Amino acid sequence: MDLDNPVLVLCQEGMRAEAEGRPADARASFERAWARRTDDYDACVAAHYLARHQDRSEEVLRWNQEALRHAEAVGDGRVAALYPSLHVSVALAHERLGETLAARAAFERAAEHVEALPTDAYGEQLRTAVSAGLRRLDG
């Protein structure tokens, strides 16, 4: 992580606020990160975190799609390990909206990227989310 990148620093602050049970402070940090974005990578990360702090499912989906759109525009390997999380987030948003076909397609796209995940607890959590989502939607 680039500790000189102000957007990533703000996102770290937001994650810390989330962990400390301060969602309003977290959202404010992520909104500041979005305002300070300078490229598609910054925008991808900030939008991904902003999506988690939306009140309406439609907005959760919109911000997750925004994050994914920016990830696709990055054009290099910096976002490779983000794709599973981005696609799972889109899938879950579609699922909450009752859009099961779109949710399944997003879980399938996430499954195409799981090899980029680390072999740690975070990676396992995302692998489980993908397989559980596909099982759920297969009925």
N, C-alpha and C positions, 0 to 999 in steps of 0.2 A: 504494500500500500504506500502510495506517495504521500508522506506526511507534510509535504509542502503544498499539496493541493487543498485550497480552502474549502472546496465543495466536499471532499472526502472527510476533512476535519469536522465540518458541520454535520455530516451524516454520522460520524462517530459520536459526536455530542448528542445527537438525536437518539442513537441506539442506547447510549448511557442513560438518557432521560427515560426511555422506555423501560429499561431494566430497573430503574429506581421508582417506577410507577408514576411518572410525570408525563402523561400523554400530551398535554397541551404544550409543554416545553419541547417535547420530541417533535411534534408537528411544526412548531415554530422554527426549529433547527432545520428540518427538512424543507420548509418553505424558503428559508434563507439560502439553503443549498441550491434549490431550484433557481432562485433569483441570481445566484452567482455563477451559474453554469457557463462554461466557455466553449464547450464542444459536445459532441454526441456522447462521449463516455460520461462526462459529468452529468449530462441530462438523463442518461439511462439510469445511473445510480440514484440520483435525486428523485426521479419519478417513481422508481421502484419502492423507495421508502415512503414517499408521499402517498402512494396507493394504500398503504396500510393504515392511514389516518383519515380516510374518507368516511363520511356518514352514510352515503347511499351506495348501494351495490353497483349502480350504473357508473358512478364516479370511480369506484375501485377498479372496475373493468377499464374505464377510459385511461386512468393513470398507468395501469399495468400495460395496456396496449401502447401507450406513449413510451414507456420504458423499453419495451420490445422493439418498437420502431427505431429508437435511438441506438439500441444495441446493434441492430442490423446495419446501421449507417456507420458504425465505428470502423469496420473493415479490417480489424486485426484481432489478435488472440487475447487481448485484455478482457474480453467479455465471454470467452469460451465457457468458463466455469459458472457464469451467471445465467446462461441460457436455461438450464433445467429449472432454476428458481423462477425465472421470468415466465416460462411456459406454464409451470404449475400454478403460479399466481393468476395468470389469465384463465387457466382451466377452472380453478376454484371460483373465480368471479363469474364465469359463464354458468357454472353449476348452481351457484346461489341464485342466479337469475332464471333458472329452469331451462337453460339452453344446453341440453345434454349433448347434442351432436357437436356443437362448437367446443364444449368442455372436453369431450372425448378426443377430438382432433388435437386440442392443445396438450392434453396428457400424452398423446402419441408423439407429438413434437418434443415434449420434455424427455420422453424415453429415448429419443434419438441422440440426446446430448448427455446422458448420464455418465458416459465414459470420461467426460471432462471433470467430473466431481472428484474431490479428494476422498481418500479412504478413511475419513474420520467420522465422528458422530454427525456432523452437519451433512456430509455426503450421504450417509446412511439414512438420515431423516428425509432427505429429498428423494432418494431411491424408493423409500417406503411410501412416501406421498404419491409418487407416480404409480406404483403398482397398486396401491389401495384405491386410487382414483379410477384406474382402469377397471379393477374388479367391481367397484361400486357401479360404474356406468354400464358394465356388462350384465348387471342384474343377477 
